[in-house]
Amino acid sequence: MPRRLATLLASGALALLATLAIASPAAAVTPQQRLSVLSSWTQTSASSYNSWNSARVNRAPWAEYNFNWSTDYCSSSPDNPLGFTFNLGCYRHDFGYRNYKSVGQFSANKSRLDSAFYADLKRVCATYNAVVRPACLSLAWTYYQAVSIFGSVAAVQQADIDRAARMKADAERRAAAS
C-alpha cells in the first residue's frame, strides 16, 4: 500500500508540474504569445469558445497575460432576450474587443470577432427546440448585425425583440395546436 500511495503522489506531482510548465511560462509573456492565445480564444469554432470559457472560469494560469476580463455582457440590450442565453456570447465578444483594442489590433480582427459572436449565438440557439429556434436565430442575427454595423449590441431595438417574441409565441401556439 505505501508503494502504491507513493506512486500516486509522484504521478500527481508530475502532472501538476507539467500543468504549471505549460500554463506558467518561465519568462514574461511576449506580445506574440499574448496575441497567439488571444487569437486561439476568439475563433468561430466551438473548441475556441470552450478554451476561452475554461480560461474564464480558471484565470490564475493566465494571469501573466494580463487579459482584460471585464464585461458589460450585452451592453444595454438584454443578456438573455426572451430567455435565450446570450450572456456568455456577449462576454466573449467583449473579451475580444477589449483585448484586441489594448494591443492596437482591433481593426484587423473586428470582423472575425463579430463572426465568432454570431457563431456563439447560433450554438446557443441550436440548444433550443425546433419550435422556438427560429425566434432565437432571428435575435442572434439582429445582435450580430448590431455589432457588425455599429460595434455594439446596444443598437438592438425593442422592436427587434418584440418581433422575435411574436415569432416565438406564434410558433409555440402552432405547436400546441397540433
C-alpha positions in Angstrom: 0.0 0.0 0.0 2.8 2.6 0.8 4.4 2.0 -2.6 1.1 2.5 -4.4 0.4 5.7 -2.5 3.9 6.9 -3.3 3.3 6.1 -7.0 0.0 8.0 -7.0 1.6 11.0 -5.2 4.5 11.0 -7.6 2.3 10.9 -10.7 0.1 13.6 -9.3 3.1 15.8 -8.6 4.4 15.2 -12.1 1.0 16.1 -13.6 0.9 19.3 -11.6 4.5 20.2 -12.7 3.6 19.6 -16.3 0.5 21.8 -16.0 2.5 24.6 -14.4 5.2 24.4 -17.0 2.5 24.8 -19.8 0.4 27.4 -18.1 3.1 29.5 -16.4 5.9 30.4 -18.7 9.3 30.8 -17.0 9.9 34.1 -18.7 7.5 37.0 -19.1 4.8 36.5 -21.7 5.8 38.1 -25.0 3.4 40.1 -27.1 3.5 37.3 -29.7 2.4 34.7 -27.1 -0.4 37.0 -25.9 -1.6 37.5 -29.4 -1.4 33.8 -30.1 -3.6 32.9 -27.1 -5.9 35.8 -27.8 -6.3 34.6 -31.4 -6.9 31.0 -30.3 -9.7 32.1 -27.9 -11.5 34.3 -30.4 -12.1 32.0 -33.4 -15.6 30.9 -34.6 -15.3 27.3 -33.5 -16.8 25.7 -30.5 -13.4 24.5 -29.4 -12.2 28.1 -29.4 -15.2 29.1 -27.3 -14.7 26.2 -24.9 -11.0 27.0 -24.4 -11.9 30.7 -23.7 -14.6 29.7 -21.3 -12.3 27.2 -19.5 -9.8 30.0 -19.0 -12.5 32.4 -17.9 -13.5 30.0 -15.1 -9.8 29.4 -14.2 -7.9 32.6 -14.8 -5.0 32.0 -12.5 -2.8 30.2 -15.1 -3.3 33.1 -17.5 -2.6 36.0 -15.0 0.7 36.8 -16.7 -1.1 37.5 -19.9 -2.8 40.5 -18.4 -6.0 39.9 -20.3 -8.9 42.3 -19.7 -11.8 40.1 -18.4 -14.2 42.9 -17.8 -17.6 42.8 -19.4 -21.0 44.5 -19.5 -22.3 41.4 -21.3 -24.8 42.6 -24.0 -24.4 46.3 -23.1 -27.9 47.8 -22.8 -29.5 45.1 -24.8 -30.9 42.1 -22.9 -28.3 39.5 -22.0 -30.9 36.7 -22.3 -33.6 38.0 -24.7 -36.8 36.0 -24.4 -34.9 33.6 -22.2 -32.3 32.7 -24.8 -28.9 32.7 -23.0 -26.7 35.1 -25.0 -24.8 36.5 -22.0 -21.6 34.4 -22.4 -21.5 35.0 -26.1 -21.6 38.7 -25.3 -18.9 38.2 -22.7 -16.5 36.6 -25.1 -17.3 39.3 -27.7 -16.4 42.0 -25.1 -13.2 40.0 -24.2 -12.1 40.0 -27.9 -12.9 43.7 -28.4 -11.3 44.9 -25.2 -8.1 42.8 -25.6 -7.5 43.5 -29.3 -8.1 47.2 -28.7 -5.5 47.1 -25.9 -2.8 45.7 -28.3 -3.8 48.0 -31.1 -5.0 45.3 -33.5 -8.8 45.7 -33.2 -9.4 46.8 -36.8 -7.7 43.8 -38.2 -9.7 41.4 -36.1 -13.2 43.1 -35.7 -14.8 41.1 -38.5 -13.7 37.8 -37.1 -14.7 38.7 -33.5 -18.2 39.6 -34.8 -18.4 36.3 -36.7 -17.3 34.4 -33.6 -20.0 36.2 -31.7 -22.6 35.2 -34.2 -21.3 31.6 -34.2 -21.6 31.5 -30.4 -25.2 32.8 -30.5 -26.2 30.2 -33.2 -24.7 27.5 -31.0 -26.9 28.7 -28.1 -29.9 28.7 -30.4 -29.1 25.1 -31.5 -29.8 24.0 -27.9 -33.4 25.1 -28.1 -36.2 23.1 -29.6 -37.1 23.5 -33.2 -40.4 25.3 -32.3 -38.6 28.4 -30.8 -35.3 28.1 -32.6 -36.3 30.4 -35.5 -37.0 33.2 -33.0 -33.6 32.7 -31.3 -31.8 32.7 -34.7 -33.7 35.9 -35.6 -32.4 37.5 -32.4 -28.9 36.1 -33.0 -28.9 37.7 -36.5 -30.1 41.0 -35.1 -27.4 41.0 -32.3 -24.8 40.1 -34.9 -25.9 42.9 -37.3 -25.8 45.4 -34.4 -22.1 44.6 -33.6 -21.1 44.2 -37.2 -22.5 47.6 -38.2 -22.5 49.6 -35.0 -19.8 47.8 -32.9 -22.2 47.2 -30.1 -25.3 45.2 -29.3 -26.7 48.4 -27.7 -28.1 49.1 -31.2 -30.6 46.3 -30.8 -34.1 48.0 -30.7 -37.0 46.9 -28.6 -38.9 46.4 -31.8 -36.4 43.7 -32.8 -37.0 41.8 -29.6 -40.8 42.3 -29.9 -40.7 40.8 -33.4 -38.8 37.8 -32.1 -41.2 37.5 -29.2 -44.2 37.4 -31.7 -42.3 34.7 -33.7 -41.7 32.7 -30.6 -45.3 33.0 -29.3 -46.8 32.1 -32.8 -44.6 29.1 -33.1 -45.4 27.9 -29.6 -49.2 28.4 -30.3 -48.9 26.4 -33.6 -47.0 23.6 -31.8 -49.6 23.4 -29.0 -52.5 23.3 -31.5 -51.0 20.4 -33.5 
